[in-house]
Amino acid sequence: MSIVTLSISAVRSRRFPHWNEVEAVFTEWRQRARTRRDLMALSDRDLSDMGLTRMDADNEASKPFWES
């Protein structure tokens, strides 16, 4: 769930999202940023062991943190 989804659902339901919903979105964003950074730190051999290429890792890491 993204902050955009939260905003749309809040408008539709005419309520503001609960703090735990907002917190969950920020937690997910931090996790994505961290894992993409960690992915870039892996060697080509590590990526190969996971079935990925450097290009795959670069493509994933180039995504903004809010995009899944």
RODO-257949 format. One record per atom (N, C-alpha, C): residue in three letters; atom name; x, y, z. Coordinates in Angstrom, 2 decimals, always signed. Layout:
<fitors>
ALA_CA_X_Y_Z
...
</fitors>
This chain:
<fitors>
MET_N_+0.85_-1.17_+0.00
MET_CA_+0.00_+0.00_+0.00
MET_C_+0.89_+1.23_+0.00
SER_N_+0.58_+2.17_-0.84
SER_CA_+1.38_+3.38_-0.90
SER_C_+0.60_+4.54_-0.31
ILE_N_+1.30_+5.64_-0.14
ILE_CA_+0.66_+6.83_+0.42
ILE_C_-0.42_+7.33_-0.54
VAL_N_-0.23_+7.13_-1.84
VAL_CA_-1.26_+7.52_-2.82
VAL_C_-2.50_+6.67_-2.61
THR_N_-2.32_+5.38_-2.41
THR_CA_-3.45_+4.49_-2.16
THR_C_-4.16_+4.89_-0.88
LEU_N_-3.36_+5.24_+0.14
LEU_CA_-3.96_+5.69_+1.39
LEU_C_-4.78_+6.95_+1.17
SER_N_-4.25_+7.88_+0.37
SER_CA_-4.96_+9.14_+0.11
SER_C_-6.26_+8.88_-0.62
ILE_N_-6.21_+8.02_-1.63
ILE_CA_-7.42_+7.72_-2.41
ILE_C_-8.46_+7.03_-1.52
SER_N_-8.00_+6.06_-0.72
SER_CA_-8.96_+5.36_+0.13
SER_C_-9.53_+6.30_+1.20
ALA_N_-8.73_+7.24_+1.66
ALA_CA_-9.22_+8.19_+2.66
ALA_C_-10.30_+9.09_+2.05
VAL_N_-10.10_+9.52_+0.81
VAL_CA_-11.09_+10.36_+0.14
VAL_C_-12.38_+9.57_-0.07
ARG_N_-12.24_+8.34_-0.52
ARG_CA_-13.43_+7.52_-0.79
ARG_C_-14.20_+7.23_+0.48
SER_N_-13.50_+6.95_+1.56
SER_CA_-14.19_+6.61_+2.80
SER_C_-14.46_+7.83_+3.67
ARG_N_-13.99_+8.98_+3.22
ARG_CA_-14.17_+10.24_+3.95
ARG_C_-13.59_+10.18_+5.36
ARG_N_-12.43_+9.52_+5.45
ARG_CA_-11.74_+9.46_+6.73
ARG_C_-10.25_+9.62_+6.48
PHE_N_-9.57_+10.07_+7.49
PHE_CA_-8.12_+10.16_+7.41
PHE_C_-7.54_+8.79_+7.78
PRO_N_-6.41_+8.44_+7.17
PRO_CA_-5.82_+7.14_+7.52
PRO_C_-5.34_+7.14_+8.96
HIS_N_-5.40_+5.99_+9.58
HIS_CA_-4.90_+5.86_+10.93
HIS_C_-3.39_+5.95_+10.89
TRP_N_-2.82_+6.39_+11.99
TRP_CA_-1.37_+6.55_+12.06
TRP_C_-0.65_+5.25_+11.71
ASN_N_-1.17_+4.10_+12.14
ASN_CA_-0.48_+2.84_+11.87
ASN_C_-0.45_+2.52_+10.38
GLU_N_-1.43_+2.98_+9.63
GLU_CA_-1.42_+2.78_+8.17
GLU_C_-0.33_+3.63_+7.52
VAL_N_-0.21_+4.87_+7.97
VAL_CA_+0.82_+5.76_+7.45
VAL_C_+2.20_+5.24_+7.83
GLU_N_+2.33_+4.82_+9.06
GLU_CA_+3.59_+4.27_+9.54
GLU_C_+4.00_+3.05_+8.72
ALA_N_+3.04_+2.20_+8.38
ALA_CA_+3.33_+1.01_+7.59
ALA_C_+3.86_+1.38_+6.20
VAL_N_+3.31_+2.42_+5.60
VAL_CA_+3.79_+2.88_+4.30
VAL_C_+5.23_+3.36_+4.40
PHE_N_+5.52_+4.17_+5.40
PHE_CA_+6.89_+4.67_+5.56
PHE_C_+7.87_+3.54_+5.87
THR_N_+7.43_+2.57_+6.63
THR_CA_+8.28_+1.40_+6.92
THR_C_+8.58_+0.63_+5.64
GLU_N_+7.56_+0.45_+4.82
GLU_CA_+7.75_-0.25_+3.55
GLU_C_+8.72_+0.51_+2.65
TRP_N_+8.58_+1.83_+2.58
TRP_CA_+9.47_+2.65_+1.76
TRP_C_+10.92_+2.55_+2.24
ARG_N_+11.11_+2.61_+3.56
ARG_CA_+12.48_+2.49_+4.10
ARG_C_+13.07_+1.13_+3.75
GLN_N_+12.26_+0.09_+3.86
GLN_CA_+12.72_-1.27_+3.54
GLN_C_+13.11_-1.38_+2.07
ARG_N_+12.30_-0.82_+1.18
ARG_CA_+12.64_-0.85_-0.24
ARG_C_+13.95_-0.14_-0.51
ALA_N_+14.12_+1.04_+0.06
ALA_CA_+15.36_+1.80_-0.15
ALA_C_+16.56_+1.01_+0.37
ARG_N_+16.41_+0.40_+1.53
ARG_CA_+17.50_-0.37_+2.13
ARG_C_+17.85_-1.59_+1.28
THR_N_+16.85_-2.33_+0.84
THR_CA_+17.14_-3.54_+0.08
THR_C_+17.72_-3.21_-1.30
ARG_N_+17.29_-2.11_-1.89
ARG_CA_+17.87_-1.71_-3.19
ARG_C_+19.31_-1.27_-3.02
ARG_N_+19.61_-0.60_-1.93
ARG_CA_+20.99_-0.21_-1.64
ARG_C_+21.84_-1.46_-1.40
ASP_N_+21.31_-2.41_-0.65
ASP_CA_+22.02_-3.66_-0.38
ASP_C_+22.24_-4.46_-1.66
LEU_N_+21.26_-4.44_-2.54
LEU_CA_+21.37_-5.15_-3.81
LEU_C_+22.56_-4.63_-4.62
MET_N_+22.75_-3.32_-4.61
MET_CA_+23.85_-2.73_-5.36
MET_C_+25.21_-3.06_-4.75
ALA_N_+25.23_-3.42_-3.49
ALA_CA_+26.49_-3.76_-2.82
ALA_C_+26.93_-5.19_-3.09
LEU_N_+26.04_-6.01_-3.67
LEU_CA_+26.38_-7.40_-3.95
LEU_C_+27.34_-7.50_-5.14
SER_N_+28.17_-8.52_-5.10
SER_CA_+29.08_-8.77_-6.22
SER_C_+28.31_-9.41_-7.38
ASP_N_+28.93_-9.40_-8.55
ASP_CA_+28.30_-10.03_-9.71
ASP_C_+28.07_-11.52_-9.45
ARG_N_+28.98_-12.15_-8.74
ARG_CA_+28.83_-13.57_-8.42
ARG_C_+27.62_-13.80_-7.50
ASP_N_+27.48_-12.94_-6.48
ASP_CA_+26.32_-13.05_-5.58
ASP_C_+25.01_-12.87_-6.36
LEU_N_+25.01_-11.90_-7.26
LEU_CA_+23.81_-11.67_-8.07
LEU_C_+23.52_-12.88_-8.95
SER_N_+24.57_-13.43_-9.54
SER_CA_+24.42_-14.61_-10.38
SER_C_+23.85_-15.78_-9.58
ASP_N_+24.31_-15.94_-8.34
ASP_CA_+23.78_-17.01_-7.49
ASP_C_+22.27_-16.84_-7.26
MET_N_+21.82_-15.61_-7.29
MET_CA_+20.40_-15.33_-7.09
MET_C_+19.62_-15.33_-8.40
GLY_N_+20.33_-15.56_-9.52
GLY_CA_+19.67_-15.57_-10.82
GLY_C_+19.46_-14.19_-11.40
LEU_N_+20.26_-13.22_-10.96
LEU_CA_+20.15_-11.85_-11.43
LEU_C_+21.42_-11.42_-12.14
THR_N_+21.29_-10.44_-13.01
THR_CA_+22.45_-9.84_-13.66
THR_C_+22.68_-8.47_-13.04
ARG_N_+23.81_-7.89_-13.34
ARG_CA_+24.09_-6.52_-12.86
ARG_C_+23.05_-5.56_-13.43
MET_N_+22.63_-5.81_-14.66
MET_CA_+21.61_-4.96_-15.28
MET_C_+20.29_-5.05_-14.51
ASP_N_+19.91_-6.27_-14.09
ASP_CA_+18.70_-6.44_-13.28
ASP_C_+18.81_-5.61_-11.99
ALA_N_+19.98_-5.70_-11.34
ALA_CA_+20.19_-4.98_-10.09
ALA_C_+20.14_-3.48_-10.32
ASP_N_+20.77_-3.01_-11.40
ASP_CA_+20.76_-1.58_-11.72
ASP_C_+19.34_-1.09_-11.99
ASN_N_+18.57_-1.89_-12.73
ASN_CA_+17.19_-1.50_-13.03
ASN_C_+16.35_-1.40_-11.76
GLU_N_+16.52_-2.37_-10.87
GLU_CA_+15.75_-2.34_-9.61
GLU_C_+16.19_-1.18_-8.73
ALA_N_+17.48_-0.95_-8.65
ALA_CA_+18.00_+0.11_-7.78
ALA_C_+17.66_+1.51_-8.30
SER_N_+17.41_+1.62_-9.59
SER_CA_+17.10_+2.94_-10.15
SER_C_+15.66_+3.37_-9.91
LYS_N_+14.83_+2.45_-9.43
LYS_CA_+13.43_+2.79_-9.15
LYS_C_+13.36_+3.69_-7.91
PRO_N_+12.43_+4.63_-7.89
PRO_CA_+12.25_+5.42_-6.68
PRO_C_+11.70_+4.54_-5.54
PHE_N_+11.98_+4.91_-4.32
PHE_CA_+11.61_+4.07_-3.18
PHE_C_+10.11_+3.87_-3.04
TRP_N_+9.32_+4.76_-3.59
TRP_CA_+7.87_+4.62_-3.44
TRP_C_+7.29_+3.70_-4.51
GLU_N_+8.09_+3.28_-5.48
GLU_CA_+7.61_+2.40_-6.55
GLU_C_+7.99_+0.96_-6.24
SER_N_+7.01_+0.06_-6.34
SER_CA_+7.31_-1.34_-6.05
SER_C_+7.79_-2.08_-7.27
</fitors>
